Structures are given as C-alpha cells and as structure tokens.
Amino acid sequence: MSTPHFWSTPLRYLRWASHEKPAILFSLIIGTTGPIALVSLPAIRRAFGDVDPNPIPLSYPVPTGPRVKPQGFEDE
C-alpha cells in the first residue's frame, strides 16, 4: 500500500500546494502557528512588561460586625 504524498515528502507537497491549492497551504500554516503561539506568547508578553491582571473575585466579601440599618425608609 502506498503512503500519501504529504507524509512521504512533506516539503514537496507544500511546494505543490503553494502553487495549485494555496488555501490548503495557508490553512496548514495557520494551523501550525496556533500551538506555537500558545507556548511562546506568554513569555513574549512578559518580556514587553505586560502583567497578568488580578483574578476576579468569586464571592462578595462578607463585612464583619453588625449590619447597619438604613434610616429614613420606614413605611409607617
């Protein structure tokens, strides 16, 4: 059984795809830059001085002490 052209000669396939089917070539290029960017971009961001923001609080802080009752809203 013969192997597909891409796995037997990937550079030759990419050269053919750049001339005959550029959409396939560009989709392969964009698809490979995703995992590379996932690994390299955080280090590049920190090198330029960008810091991660503080995490968003997941609960409302509970005040200490007795609750202050509002004044001036009596219905009577």
Short mmCIF file of the C-alpha atoms (twelve columns), coordinates in Angstrom:
data_MODEL
# 
_entry.id   MODEL 
# 
loop_
_atom_site.group_PDB 
_atom_site.id 
_atom_site.type_symbol 
_atom_site.label_atom_id 
_atom_site.label_alt_id 
_atom_site.label_comp_id 
_atom_site.label_asym_id 
_atom_site.label_seq_id 
_atom_site.Cartn_x 
_atom_site.Cartn_y 
_atom_site.Cartn_z 
_atom_site.pdbx_PDB_model_num 
ATOM 1  C CA . MET A 1  0.000   0.000  0.000  1 
ATOM 2  C CA . SER A 2  1.416   3.394  -0.919 1 
ATOM 3  C CA . THR A 3  1.794   6.206  1.572  1 
ATOM 4  C CA . PRO A 4  0.049   9.532  0.997  1 
ATOM 5  C CA . HIS A 5  2.119   12.219 -0.669 1 
ATOM 6  C CA . PHE A 6  2.116   14.518 2.330  1 
ATOM 7  C CA . TRP A 7  3.728   12.031 4.728  1 
ATOM 8  C CA . SER A 8  6.290   10.682 2.268  1 
ATOM 9  C CA . THR A 9  7.552   14.071 1.010  1 
ATOM 10 C CA . PRO A 10 6.056   16.926 3.040  1 
ATOM 11 C CA . LEU A 11 8.201   19.753 1.589  1 
ATOM 12 C CA . ARG A 12 7.452   18.718 -1.973 1 
ATOM 13 C CA . TYR A 13 3.733   18.565 -1.115 1 
ATOM 14 C CA . LEU A 14 3.837   22.032 0.460  1 
ATOM 15 C CA . ARG A 15 5.554   23.437 -2.648 1 
ATOM 16 C CA . TRP A 16 2.881   21.866 -4.863 1 
ATOM 17 C CA . ALA A 17 0.106   23.149 -2.584 1 
ATOM 18 C CA . SER A 18 1.521   26.683 -2.674 1 
ATOM 19 C CA . HIS A 19 1.075   26.748 -6.464 1 
ATOM 20 C CA . GLU A 20 -2.010  24.627 -7.009 1 
ATOM 21 C CA . LYS A 21 -4.076  24.969 -3.819 1 
ATOM 22 C CA . PRO A 22 -2.954  27.976 -1.763 1 
ATOM 23 C CA . ALA A 23 -5.916  27.699 0.619  1 
ATOM 24 C CA . ILE A 24 -4.610  24.324 1.825  1 
ATOM 25 C CA . LEU A 25 -1.125  25.738 2.326  1 
ATOM 26 C CA . PHE A 26 -2.327  28.761 4.285  1 
ATOM 27 C CA . SER A 27 -4.629  26.623 6.430  1 
ATOM 28 C CA . LEU A 28 -1.670  24.381 7.309  1 
ATOM 29 C CA . ILE A 29 0.475   27.410 8.166  1 
ATOM 30 C CA . ILE A 30 -2.227  28.987 10.340 1 
ATOM 31 C CA . GLY A 31 -2.945  25.624 11.983 1 
ATOM 32 C CA . THR A 32 0.683   25.130 12.975 1 
ATOM 33 C CA . THR A 33 1.115   28.645 14.369 1 
ATOM 34 C CA . GLY A 34 -1.629  28.068 16.977 1 
ATOM 35 C CA . PRO A 35 0.257   25.629 19.222 1 
ATOM 36 C CA . ILE A 36 3.496   27.576 18.728 1 
ATOM 37 C CA . ALA A 37 1.779   30.794 19.827 1 
ATOM 38 C CA . LEU A 38 0.244   29.036 22.832 1 
ATOM 39 C CA . VAL A 39 3.716   28.227 24.133 1 
ATOM 40 C CA . SER A 40 5.647   31.352 23.121 1 
ATOM 41 C CA . LEU A 41 3.254   34.301 23.536 1 
ATOM 42 C CA . PRO A 42 3.103   34.417 27.372 1 
ATOM 43 C CA . ALA A 43 6.895   34.714 27.557 1 
ATOM 44 C CA . ILE A 44 6.920   37.412 24.871 1 
ATOM 45 C CA . ARG A 45 4.171   39.361 26.687 1 
ATOM 46 C CA . ARG A 46 6.111   39.311 29.954 1 
ATOM 47 C CA . ALA A 47 9.293   40.405 28.142 1 
ATOM 48 C CA . PHE A 48 7.468   43.537 26.963 1 
ATOM 49 C CA . GLY A 49 6.244   44.289 30.517 1 
ATOM 50 C CA . ASP A 50 2.630   43.118 30.244 1 
ATOM 51 C CA . VAL A 51 1.457   41.556 33.505 1 
ATOM 52 C CA . ASP A 52 -1.477  39.267 34.165 1 
ATOM 53 C CA . PRO A 53 -4.471  41.029 35.765 1 
ATOM 54 C CA . ASN A 54 -5.626  40.219 39.290 1 
ATOM 55 C CA . PRO A 55 -8.115  37.348 39.377 1 
ATOM 56 C CA . ILE A 56 -11.794 38.269 39.508 1 
ATOM 57 C CA . PRO A 57 -13.263 37.622 42.985 1 
ATOM 58 C CA . LEU A 58 -15.640 34.674 43.011 1 
ATOM 59 C CA . SER A 59 -17.613 35.795 46.090 1 
ATOM 60 C CA . TYR A 60 -18.701 39.042 47.675 1 
ATOM 61 C CA . PRO A 61 -16.686 39.955 50.788 1 
ATOM 62 C CA . VAL A 62 -18.746 39.477 53.953 1 
ATOM 63 C CA . PRO A 63 -18.445 42.517 56.237 1 
ATOM 64 C CA . THR A 64 -17.506 41.993 59.852 1 
ATOM 65 C CA . GLY A 65 -19.575 43.312 62.730 1 
ATOM 66 C CA . PRO A 66 -23.291 44.123 62.963 1 
ATOM 67 C CA . ARG A 67 -25.248 45.245 59.919 1 
ATOM 68 C CA . VAL A 68 -26.063 48.948 59.685 1 
ATOM 69 C CA . LYS A 69 -29.817 49.525 59.292 1 
ATOM 70 C CA . PRO A 70 -30.720 52.226 56.750 1 
ATOM 71 C CA . GLN A 71 -32.554 55.276 58.062 1 
ATOM 72 C CA . GLY A 72 -35.495 57.136 56.512 1 
ATOM 73 C CA . PHE A 73 -37.208 54.282 54.678 1 
ATOM 74 C CA . GLU A 74 -39.949 53.447 57.154 1 
ATOM 75 C CA . ASP A 75 -43.374 52.748 55.620 1 
ATOM 76 C CA . GLU A 76 -45.300 53.974 58.643 1 
# 
